[in-house]
Amino acid sequence: MNVRIVLAIIVLVVVTLGLAAYSLRSPTDIVWGKRGAEAGAVVRPRAAVLIDDTIYLVDFTARIQTYDLDGHHTGLTFTTPDYRNGRPSGLGVDNQGRLMVADSHYHCVRIYNADGTVVKTLDGDFGYVSDCVQDDDGFYYISEFGQRDRITKLDPDGKVVAHWGESGSEPGQLLRARALAFGPDGNLYVADACNHRIQVFTKAGQFVKAFGSPGDGLGELSYPYDLAFAPDGSLYVVERGNCRVQKFDRNGTAMATWGAKGRKTGQLADPWAVVVDRSGRVHVVDTENHRVQRVKF
């Protein structure tokens, strides 16, 4: 047999075995979602949150829809009261298990019952509101940018008790704070997107630490847009710029990454959000692919 033919066969076998091995170890578990305006379909999904075992997802049409952990639409679809100025870009959950919607272009946070009715609105002197979380004592924390780069703390009645942060790249300063999450240490973690880092603050607004720097290596970040903690305390950060999710341990040490730019399974296009369920599975909102991918790594 011709030597070139033999070599070609060998290369083909090696590549085939390599792809098979990759598929076996690929962490992608489920891919769901399709582009569309019908119930269950999405158009550029941009934020997500997990309440019990239900995923709430908001997309570029301002629709908020609910899904089970396997991506099946569970029937609820509603919109914010008005979205002519822009759509919500952040979702959270209060300590009563209700949905909090960062109605970004309307400078407020709306809190909804399970049936999609508004029960409370947090408003004030806000710019572009990107996210909201609530602590166990009932205090709210709202991130904003545009007019001001800061975090605002409100009491359980919605009255402002503190602000911190200003535009800049020094410790404690912010450039487009996109998302918030409380860590197992009780501190507030902030996705400081345009500074390509995660910053950590106490509930009183004192700077604790920061980790991450610009780049695409392990431990480096490019436009972190959302973050979520797993039950074991691991932190997952979705990077819009690097089209990937990065896993950190409790100390902020990078452990692994998943994802790359593209349209195929295991690839991402402009991802905006991430949630982690009670089994430690990571649900990645793959925005420009109009879908969600579920992985475990």
Steps between C-alpha positions, in 0.01 A plus 500: 500500500621850417679661795298822463174306518618318814597829665164653406317205655705530818428873527128437442490236774686722746269796432190281529614351830587847627156637415335199661704548815410870502129425465519257790660753728305801373313647798211629288192324630199670340458775243156660480325800357428638156456845354138609473211701639279205595468382859817326613715639220744785566668791327843583638444388861692731729442412866395201709440400859408177674209493745465154654531281189356752255712710264371850433635639174461847349579569136537794264122515443458576876317170551566320826436126466538198726664164429581183687860390538481303174389806303130422470283812502275482806236742380567838658568788260469869584668833431588806700241783486685692228807419293506769232810655661677165541480154651591363843855367524515346847299252706526417869304332777400657832505320833133408459573317175350769278643614169688832492532660157760768435294716265815662377376779274219593741744547789329271747466144630159331477414208728253241371289223647514152348209585267681799348324782686699791642490520880770761565719749317835633617573833338702807570788699356632213289676487167507181293403229750679175421426264792351467848551258790359486852674379814356295787426817700284640221739762364512547123814563296464655153777537244485777244712667236465764231440814704693353794702185561394395846317265735200626696380335821135538602322396818206253489261793441698613197668801660860571404746440783834502314678543167848390404713492191591753233625486145857378475735204507649528849394256775141583597434689179276358228454503125168346397405282796288238326401247764492429874508188715550422867779255568515229766715742703207744518671759285367663185670397174478740205566429132700815419468450125712770338774459761508128413491389861285389791491729802393397847343732759355461847131575543606839632685576177855449621737371232626148577687381192497473122609226264534469126685707242453565126580204276393155389722281717400307809415752770466782249167649398346685208176686576360284780123548468352268760602279790342226709605283791464123505387308809864404574605867504660504156446817302409495130554813291371542145732706281334682214834589343660155515175312423554262788423420863778493757494313830667638814539349845395673822827696510466639150752259348417399144431129455368441148333655197235376261386633165639672192366736238272336246162352414551132571416310818757595761556837335349835592410826329491810722387322821335728757390292797552188707313312774601193701245249626505296820678214324785729400401507134577825322236653270660746258289759319647489149357833388575535129438128444152548652536203733613363837769237546522285813842373604685364799873548534 
